[in-house]
Amino acid sequence: MGFDAALKEAVALGCASLQILPYPRHDPHPNPSHLASFNAARRAAGVRVLLVHSRFVPSLASSDPQRRRRSIEHLAHELELATALGADSYVIHGGAYSEGSSLDEGVRLFSESILEAVQRSSCDVPLLIENVPGGGRRMGGPLEEVARLYDALKPRAPSMAVCLDTAHAYAAGYDCSTIEGALKFIARAHRLMGFDAIKAFHLNDTRALLNSNRENHEHWGKGRLGSEGLKALLTRDEFSAVAGILETPKDGPESDRANLAFARALASA
């Protein structure tokens, strides 16, 4: 789906927030005039928040210099596109550190790579580190690892923040299906990274088992998370201005409407 089609769909669904990828699948170098046109159209349409999500799985923590260099160059390009699109934030995963390396080394290389890409792109778009399902060498499953990545960058990139994914949290071992579990998850994020660190949510149900480290997004009401935990997040006053993005399966506009209706009903209950 191209930028214009995504915007049209968001407007039709009554969305105040939109997340897109930085370029269409077969066009990694979109025309600058098209980017500027989309930027203006989005603002005119009243879509308040635009998140751009990394299209690639980064190797920013790789110990292989060439692989890491390619990831830095790719990230710098995507950050340039995010800036041209008028993005309010750019969402990225921590990726994995290399076999034989360590989490400490991975955090160091990741943070250095991010800073180099930001400098190369002259990007002023805030970066959001997203939690992942975890497992193996993938960084950012436990909130403690998200905090390590965040803390390594925050002093040198003050606009750094965090995007929390409910499906990823569940797969990483945080039971967000209940009010108590969802609030414990948020309280831990606040303790580790501060009250203002959370700037976006990916609100997804999941088919994955708790602590399975699997990524299996599902439509709301058909997965394991249910409604209690989601309602607890949607009705928290501190998140009233925080963007909530649905990344549920793309089965057509009707499924999107159903997922939005599910979340909106909980938010207004």
PyMOL commands that set and color helices and strands:
alter all, ss='L'
color gray80, all
select helices_A, chain A and resi 3-12+32-45+65-84+103-121+143-153+166-171+179-193+228-234+237-239+253-268
alter helices_A, ss='H'
color red, helices_A
select strands_A, chain A and resi 17-20+49-53+89-93+127-130+161-165+198-202+205-206+217-218+243-245
alter strands_A, ss='S'
color yellow, strands_A
deselect
rebuild
show_as cartoon
